[in-house]
Amino acid sequence: MSSIPPIRPDLSLTEGYHSPQVAADVRLNTNESPFPPPAKWSEDLLAALADVSFERYPDRPATELRAAIAALHGVTPEEIFCANGSNEVLQSLLLAFGGPGRRAAVFEPTYALHSHISRVTGTEVVEGGRTEDFRIDPADARALLGRSQPAVTFLCSPNNPTGRAEPKETVLAVLDAAPGLVIVDEAYGQFSSWTALDLRAGRPGLVVTRTFSKTWAMAGARLGYAVADPAVVQACEAVVLPYHLSAQTQLAGLLALRYTEEMEARVACIAEERGRVAAALGDLSVETWPSDANFILFRPLRIDADEVWEGLLARSVLIRNCASWDGLSGCLRVTIGRADENDRFLTALEECLR
Ligand SMILES: *Cc1c(COP(=O)(O)O)cnc(C)c1O
């Protein structure tokens, strides 16, 4: 009789990735945009959906969307790979270039999905560390990459959850020392003063990933992409499921690119609020780290982080509790929201720290 076999022993499911979706009035836990996409975008999308032939499979190579993203970055469509969120982009890269007998290097603490997706694809994870203030030490990175010879090396710039963009010299040192692909995850790239996209010339192993989930205010649409050498794009196309990108996802992304100015205005507004929240945190008894993204990592100094997190939730303010994560003991991460949400957070935090 059929039965449920044990799941793959190499997974021993380390409970998967999860970010609790708890009900709260003010949700500042997953780094989404606090603003909806432009109303005009929604109108465009509804109108365009009326013309979709839903009885047919979508355009498999996502021709128009890739051309539009390529134009945005001044590259060719052959250098663009799109998928359902940048997480599926990362998964495709690991399916193609990772796998049993290969390694992926990460510098912890960083985005948990990099090691998680590596493991799910059977790729061994090797972990480098960071300094006290969460920088990657280029000499340590060289030693790790030399020793472990990873097929894939992950960088995250700005780094989630610590906040800072990696300095260009660090990325250059890693590119120099890494024997395989270097994936720079730029989910928050629009908040940063520089992009690894500018380093691609003459470095075919450099892959930059971006997402529509954060600055484009489209987390619900599930769309991300990589800018990479055409050979890398072809490898991703070979492993991803056929017709993985639905007609509606392709349209949503294509139409969003008409509203680049609105996106940039949202980024500017959030960056301004970030300055205000950072200054206010500076007056409280918490340690904070500088951020080049739409979130701030901080550590309560006198009161236990779990207690502060619970206290905030009791006031219907949900933030991310990183206190139990390796290298982040006692830390909490708050997403920058609208001004009124940030005020609610700051008032509640002040009460919790009393
Ligand atoms: C939010 C985030 C993503 C986005 O993933 P999607 O699948 O595109 O929603 C990717 N990388 C990092 C570092 C993130 O913080």
Ligand as a Chemical Component Dictionary entry (heavy atoms), coordinates in Angstrom:
data_LIG
# 
_chem_comp.id                   LIG 
_chem_comp.type                 NON-POLYMER 
_chem_comp.pdbx_formal_charge   0 
_chem_comp.three_letter_code    LIG 
# 
loop_
_chem_comp_atom.comp_id 
_chem_comp_atom.atom_id 
_chem_comp_atom.alt_atom_id 
_chem_comp_atom.type_symbol 
_chem_comp_atom.charge 
_chem_comp_atom.model_Cartn_x 
_chem_comp_atom.model_Cartn_y 
_chem_comp_atom.model_Cartn_z 
_chem_comp_atom.pdbx_ordinal 
LIG C1 C1 C 0 12.840 40.717 0.377  1  
LIG C2 C2 C 0 14.087 40.135 -0.180 2  
LIG C3 C3 C 0 14.077 39.457 -1.393 3  
LIG C4 C4 C 0 12.800 39.405 -2.166 4  
LIG O1 O1 O 0 12.374 38.169 -2.490 5  
LIG P1 P1 P 0 11.179 38.084 -3.541 6  
LIG O2 O2 O 0 11.128 36.618 -3.774 7  
LIG O3 O3 O 0 11.602 38.852 -4.740 8  
LIG O4 O4 O 0 9.965  38.660 -2.905 9  
LIG C5 C5 C 0 15.252 38.978 -1.907 10 
LIG N1 N1 N 0 16.413 39.152 -1.248 11 
LIG C6 C6 C 0 16.466 39.812 -0.089 12 
LIG C7 C7 C 0 17.764 40.039 0.573  13 
LIG C8 C8 C 0 15.302 40.313 0.483  14 
LIG O5 O5 O 0 15.354 40.938 1.655  15 
# 
loop_
_chem_comp_bond.comp_id 
_chem_comp_bond.atom_id_1 
_chem_comp_bond.atom_id_2 
_chem_comp_bond.value_order 
_chem_comp_bond.pdbx_ordinal 
LIG C1 C2 SING 1  
LIG C2 C3 SING 2  
LIG C2 C8 DOUB 3  
LIG C3 C4 SING 4  
LIG C3 C5 DOUB 5  
LIG C4 O1 SING 6  
LIG O1 P1 SING 7  
LIG P1 O2 DOUB 8  
LIG P1 O3 SING 9  
LIG P1 O4 SING 10 
LIG C5 N1 SING 11 
LIG N1 C6 DOUB 12 
LIG C6 C7 SING 13 
LIG C6 C8 SING 14 
LIG C8 O5 SING 15 
# 
